[in-house]
Amino acid sequence: MSTNLNQSTTAPAPAEEPAPAKDLPKDIIIDILSRLPVRSLVQFYCVCKSWYALRLNSNFISKHFHHSTLSTANHGDRSFFLLTRHQSKAITLLSGTKSVDIPINMDIPFLNISKPLRISGSCHGLVCLSVMPIASILIIWNPATRVFKDLPVSDVKRPNAGPIKVVLGFGFDSGSNDYKVLRIVNYCYPLNQVEIYSLGTDTWREIQANVRFIIFEASSRVFVRGRFHWTALGFRELNGRELIVTFDLGEEVFSQFIGVQLLSWIEDVLME
């Protein structure tokens, strides 16, 4: 039996190793991060500067809230309540599923002040805190991630008069995909100013608004379908009538209509 000496007896060459995967597109990375639970997401914030910046990005916060809402619907209630006590800087968290109080230590170094905190609004898991009585300091805080953002001081020119009353609102503008803070400052009649802060641009700006009312101190501030709602008292040109006042956060306009006589003894109003 003859043997073919020309036949190769060497082993076949190994297959080439696959080329390393290219960097994932930014949109895909953000989508992956937006689906992570809070505890994991906080760890990933430390990977690089661009990921760290996401913690205060309006688009990312909204996207993460959307996925968290879907997860909550599938895995049960994860709600919580934040409480502030009268004349206190302490904040207490109450779990929506547990009957015990969970104290929260807010690691916010610049809050070495003697004035009390107030919860001035909440939206998509973010909380707007203000230092009373005239909201001299404003903070957007995420209790889940413990991330906070101290809002810059407004450069809107002030009149030569001290504020008498400050009303705040905090909500989400779905049209611009941005979180906004509304601040209404009442001075001596009939002087007032209306300002809006944008988390997306991190700036304040004044808007021209015909504010002819004073919002009741005990009025419940309700944010429904992109609008704030309050009970208020009209100025003298409105014959001091009791009003329902709304503010469209997207259009940035006020609307008002005459309230029923029952408002004279109603202190709080709930809308759903």
C-alpha positions as a Python dict, from the first residue, in 0.01 Angstrom:
ca = {
    (1, 'M'): (0, 0, 0),
    (2, 'S'): (154, 320, -115),
    (3, 'T'): (160, 637, 89),
    (4, 'N'): (129, 987, -56),
    (5, 'L'): (425, 1167, 99),
    (6, 'N'): (305, 1498, -42),
    (7, 'Q'): (-13, 1490, 171),
    (8, 'S'): (1, 1739, 452),
    (9, 'T'): (-4, 1588, 799),
    (10, 'T'): (-14, 1918, 992),
    (11, 'A'): (-318, 2012, 1203),
    (12, 'P'): (-561, 2263, 1054),
    (13, 'A'): (-493, 2625, 1141),
    (14, 'P'): (-707, 2757, 1426),
    (15, 'A'): (-994, 2986, 1338),
    (16, 'E'): (-925, 3356, 1367),
    (17, 'E'): (-1030, 3513, 1696),
    (18, 'P'): (-1332, 3739, 1663),
    (19, 'A'): (-1256, 4108, 1649),
    (20, 'P'): (-1331, 4293, 1972),
    (21, 'A'): (-1675, 4447, 1979),
    (22, 'K'): (-1691, 4814, 1899),
    (23, 'D'): (-1823, 5063, 2151),
    (24, 'L'): (-2197, 5049, 2190),
    (25, 'P'): (-2389, 5351, 2063),
    (26, 'K'): (-2462, 5607, 2331),
    (27, 'D'): (-2838, 5566, 2295),
    (28, 'I'): (-2816, 5193, 2365),
    (29, 'I'): (-2594, 5249, 2670),
    (30, 'I'): (-2839, 5503, 2810),
    (31, 'D'): (-3129, 5266, 2745),
    (32, 'I'): (-2950, 4987, 2933),
    (33, 'L'): (-2868, 5213, 3226),
    (34, 'S'): (-3224, 5342, 3242),
    (35, 'R'): (-3347, 4987, 3305),
    (36, 'L'): (-3120, 4921, 3603),
    (37, 'P'): (-3251, 4917, 3959),
    (38, 'V'): (-3152, 5218, 4166),
    (39, 'R'): (-2889, 5038, 4373),
    (40, 'S'): (-2702, 4919, 4063),
    (41, 'L'): (-2745, 5250, 3884),
    (42, 'V'): (-2578, 5442, 4168),
    (43, 'Q'): (-2272, 5218, 4132),
    (44, 'F'): (-2254, 5274, 3756),
    (45, 'Y'): (-2260, 5651, 3805),
    (46, 'C'): (-1897, 5619, 3919),
    (47, 'V'): (-1773, 5455, 3596),
    (48, 'C'): (-1711, 5775, 3399),
    (49, 'K'): (-1799, 6144, 3391),
    (50, 'S'): (-2060, 6109, 3119),
    (51, 'W'): (-2249, 5845, 3318),
    (52, 'Y'): (-2214, 6050, 3636),
    (53, 'A'): (-2374, 6346, 3460),
    (54, 'L'): (-2684, 6137, 3386),
    (55, 'R'): (-2797, 6160, 3747),
    (56, 'L'): (-2921, 6516, 3684),
    (57, 'N'): (-3018, 6478, 3317),
    (58, 'S'): (-3388, 6546, 3263),
    (59, 'N'): (-3425, 6302, 2973),
    (60, 'F'): (-3252, 6020, 3160),
    (61, 'I'): (-3447, 6079, 3482),
    (62, 'S'): (-3774, 6064, 3289),
    (63, 'K'): (-3666, 5750, 3102),
    (64, 'H'): (-3555, 5573, 3421),
    (65, 'F'): (-3880, 5669, 3594),
    (66, 'H'): (-4078, 5520, 3304),
    (67, 'H'): (-3899, 5185, 3330),
    (68, 'S'): (-3924, 5190, 3709),
    (69, 'T'): (-4299, 5243, 3681),
    (70, 'L'): (-4331, 4938, 3457),
    (71, 'S'): (-4120, 4736, 3700),
    (72, 'T'): (-4333, 4848, 3994),
    (73, 'A'): (-4648, 4745, 3809),
    (74, 'N'): (-4503, 4398, 3763),
    (75, 'H'): (-4347, 4352, 4106),
    (76, 'G'): (-4577, 4533, 4347),
    (77, 'D'): (-4595, 4866, 4524),
    (78, 'R'): (-4271, 5051, 4604),
    (79, 'S'): (-4422, 5382, 4709),
    (80, 'F'): (-4301, 5594, 4997),
    (81, 'F'): (-4394, 5910, 5184),
    (82, 'L'): (-4166, 6193, 5290),
    (83, 'L'): (-4260, 6395, 5596),
    (84, 'T'): (-4119, 6714, 5741),
    (85, 'R'): (-4200, 6822, 6093),
    (86, 'H'): (-4300, 7175, 6188),
    (87, 'Q'): (-3999, 7402, 6247),
    (88, 'S'): (-3762, 7114, 6173),
    (89, 'K'): (-3489, 7033, 5921),
    (90, 'A'): (-3540, 6658, 5966),
    (91, 'I'): (-3696, 6446, 5694),
    (92, 'T'): (-3855, 6108, 5766),
    (93, 'L'): (-3931, 5840, 5507),
    (94, 'L'): (-4235, 5618, 5547),
    (95, 'S'): (-4240, 5305, 5333),
    (96, 'G'): (-4556, 5239, 5137),
    (97, 'T'): (-4530, 4870, 5221),
    (98, 'K'): (-4392, 4880, 5576),
    (99, 'S'): (-4528, 5024, 5895),
    (100, 'V'): (-4196, 5146, 6031),
    (101, 'D'): (-4030, 5485, 5995),
    (102, 'I'): (-3696, 5488, 5816),
    (103, 'P'): (-3493, 5797, 5913),
    (104, 'I'): (-3297, 5959, 5632),
    (105, 'N'): (-2973, 6146, 5688),
    (106, 'M'): (-2952, 6411, 5418),
    (107, 'D'): (-2586, 6459, 5342),
    (108, 'I'): (-2621, 6814, 5213),
    (109, 'P'): (-2332, 7014, 5359),
    (110, 'F'): (-2455, 7361, 5263),
    (111, 'L'): (-2773, 7318, 5466),
    (112, 'N'): (-2610, 7435, 5788),
    (113, 'I'): (-2898, 7669, 5854),
    (114, 'S'): (-3145, 7728, 6131),
    (115, 'K'): (-3455, 7774, 5914),
    (116, 'P'): (-3693, 7481, 5851),
    (117, 'L'): (-3727, 7282, 5530),
    (118, 'R'): (-4049, 7239, 5338),
    (119, 'I'): (-4144, 6985, 5073),
    (120, 'S'): (-4256, 7215, 4792),
    (121, 'G'): (-4344, 6949, 4536),
    (122, 'S'): (-4263, 6607, 4398),
    (123, 'C'): (-4265, 6451, 4053),
    (124, 'H'): (-4137, 6122, 3911),
    (125, 'G'): (-3960, 6036, 4235),
    (126, 'L'): (-3785, 6374, 4258),
    (127, 'V'): (-3859, 6606, 4549),
    (128, 'C'): (-3831, 6985, 4553),
    (129, 'L'): (-3723, 7117, 4894),
    (130, 'S'): (-3724, 7481, 4997),
    (131, 'V'): (-3587, 7674, 5291),
    (132, 'M'): (-3865, 7882, 5438),
    (133, 'P'): (-4013, 8131, 5486),
    (134, 'I'): (-3928, 8287, 5146),
    (135, 'A'): (-3770, 7989, 4967),
    (136, 'S'): (-3424, 8145, 4980),
    (137, 'I'): (-3268, 7805, 4900),
    (138, 'L'): (-3417, 7547, 4663),
    (139, 'I'): (-3305, 7187, 4617),
    (140, 'I'): (-3411, 6907, 4384),
    (141, 'W'): (-3349, 6578, 4562),
    (142, 'N'): (-3383, 6212, 4465),
    (143, 'P'): (-3445, 6015, 4787),
    (144, 'A'): (-3378, 5683, 4611),
    (145, 'T'): (-3030, 5769, 4482),
    (146, 'R'): (-2958, 6038, 4746),
    (147, 'V'): (-2853, 6270, 4462),
    (148, 'F'): (-2932, 6637, 4517),
    (149, 'K'): (-2911, 6950, 4307),
    (150, 'D'): (-2896, 7293, 4468),
    (151, 'L'): (-3063, 7537, 4233),
    (152, 'P'): (-2868, 7847, 4129),
    (153, 'V'): (-2967, 8187, 4259),
    (154, 'S'): (-3196, 8365, 4016),
    (155, 'D'): (-3044, 8666, 3841),
    (156, 'V'): (-3388, 8815, 3776),
    (157, 'K'): (-3386, 9178, 3884),
    (158, 'R'): (-3584, 9233, 4204),
    (159, 'P'): (-3795, 9538, 4289),
    (160, 'N'): (-3705, 9756, 4585),
    (161, 'A'): (-3947, 9575, 4813),
    (162, 'G'): (-3930, 9267, 5027),
    (163, 'P'): (-4137, 8963, 4924),
    (164, 'I'): (-4457, 8910, 5118),
    (165, 'K'): (-4541, 8563, 4992),
    (166, 'V'): (-4366, 8299, 4780),
    (167, 'V'): (-4553, 8013, 4611),
    (168, 'L'): (-4368, 7723, 4449),
    (169, 'G'): (-4458, 7447, 4207),
    (170, 'F'): (-4248, 7157, 4076),
    (171, 'G'): (-4344, 6940, 3781),
    (172, 'F'): (-4254, 6776, 3451),
    (173, 'D'): (-4309, 6937, 3112),
    (174, 'S'): (-4367, 6647, 2873),
    (175, 'G'): (-4346, 6876, 2570),
    (176, 'S'): (-3984, 6973, 2637),
    (177, 'N'): (-3905, 6660, 2842),
    (178, 'D'): (-3783, 6882, 3123),
    (179, 'Y'): (-3839, 6930, 3495),
    (180, 'K'): (-3932, 7283, 3597),
    (181, 'V'): (-3979, 7486, 3913),
    (182, 'L'): (-4238, 7764, 3914),
    (183, 'R'): (-4191, 8049, 4162),
    (184, 'I'): (-4455, 8317, 4219),
    (185, 'V'): (-4334, 8607, 4433),
    (186, 'N'): (-4594, 8848, 4568),
    (187, 'Y'): (-4478, 9192, 4686),
    (188, 'C'): (-4690, 9483, 4802),
    (189, 'Y'): (-5009, 9509, 4596),
    (190, 'P'): (-5015, 9489, 4298),
    (191, 'L'): (-4647, 9403, 4241),
    (192, 'N'): (-4545, 9043, 4168),
    (193, 'Q'): (-4296, 8834, 3971),
    (194, 'V'): (-4317, 8489, 3811),
    (195, 'E'): (-4005, 8286, 3741),
    (196, 'I'): (-3937, 7942, 3595),
    (197, 'Y'): (-3632, 7724, 3654),
    (198, 'S'): (-3537, 7458, 3397),
    (199, 'L'): (-3336, 7156, 3509),
    (200, 'G'): (-3231, 7101, 3148),
    (201, 'T'): (-3064, 7442, 3115),
    (202, 'D'): (-2998, 7497, 3488),
    (203, 'T'): (-3121, 7856, 3459),
    (204, 'W'): (-3396, 8084, 3586),
    (205, 'R'): (-3595, 8321, 3368),
    (206, 'E'): (-3880, 8560, 3430),
    (207, 'I'): (-4208, 8530, 3242),
    (208, 'Q'): (-4465, 8802, 3193),
    (209, 'A'): (-4789, 8702, 3361),
    (210, 'N'): (-5098, 8889, 3468),
    (211, 'V'): (-5112, 8770, 3829),
    (212, 'R'): (-5413, 8928, 3998),
    (213, 'F'): (-5457, 8691, 4288),
    (214, 'I'): (-5306, 8564, 4612),
    (215, 'I'): (-5287, 8188, 4657),
    (216, 'F'): (-5424, 8069, 4989),
    (217, 'E'): (-5161, 7966, 5242),
    (218, 'A'): (-5333, 7634, 5309),
    (219, 'S'): (-5414, 7567, 4943),
    (220, 'S'): (-5331, 7221, 4818),
    (221, 'R'): (-5100, 7244, 4518),
    (222, 'V'): (-5204, 6974, 4271),
    (223, 'F'): (-5019, 6890, 3948),
    (224, 'V'): (-5245, 6715, 3697),
    (225, 'R'): (-5183, 6666, 3324),
    (226, 'G'): (-4913, 6929, 3305),
    (227, 'R'): (-5101, 7192, 3506),
    (228, 'F'): (-5069, 7324, 3860),
    (229, 'H'): (-5394, 7394, 4045),
    (230, 'W'): (-5452, 7616, 4350),
    (231, 'T'): (-5732, 7791, 4534),
    (232, 'A'): (-5676, 8166, 4548),
    (233, 'L'): (-5826, 8503, 4631),
    (234, 'G'): (-5861, 8761, 4353),
    (235, 'F'): (-5728, 9116, 4390),
    (236, 'R'): (-5966, 9406, 4442),
    (237, 'E'): (-6027, 9448, 4067),
    (238, 'L'): (-6173, 9097, 4081),
    (239, 'N'): (-6386, 9200, 4380),
    (240, 'G'): (-6190, 8974, 4610),
    (241, 'R'): (-6353, 8665, 4462),
    (242, 'E'): (-6240, 8316, 4544),
    (243, 'L'): (-6078, 8151, 4243),
    (244, 'I'): (-5942, 7828, 4108),
    (245, 'V'): (-5607, 7916, 3948),
    (246, 'T'): (-5415, 7692, 3708),
    (247, 'F'): (-5076, 7721, 3541),
    (248, 'D'): (-4988, 7526, 3225),
    (249, 'L'): (-4622, 7428, 3262),
    (250, 'G'): (-4578, 7374, 2888),
    (251, 'E'): (-4754, 7685, 2759),
    (252, 'E'): (-4643, 7884, 3066),
    (253, 'V'): (-4974, 8063, 3105),
    (254, 'F'): (-5217, 8112, 3395),
    (255, 'S'): (-5589, 8049, 3379),
    (256, 'Q'): (-5849, 8122, 3640),
    (257, 'F'): (-6217, 8075, 3699),
    (258, 'I'): (-6457, 8167, 3974),
    (259, 'G'): (-6472, 7915, 4254),
    (260, 'V'): (-6785, 7804, 4431),
    (261, 'Q'): (-6888, 7971, 4756),
    (262, 'L'): (-6782, 7662, 4947),
    (263, 'L'): (-6421, 7774, 4902),
    (264, 'S'): (-6469, 8026, 5180),
    (265, 'W'): (-6438, 7747, 5434),
    (266, 'I'): (-6240, 7485, 5243),
    (267, 'E'): (-5876, 7470, 5350),
    (268, 'D'): (-5749, 7186, 5130),
    (269, 'V'): (-5857, 7055, 4793),
    (270, 'L'): (-5773, 6719, 4635),
    (271, 'M'): (-5787, 6657, 4260),
    (272, 'E'): (-5724, 6332, 4073),
}
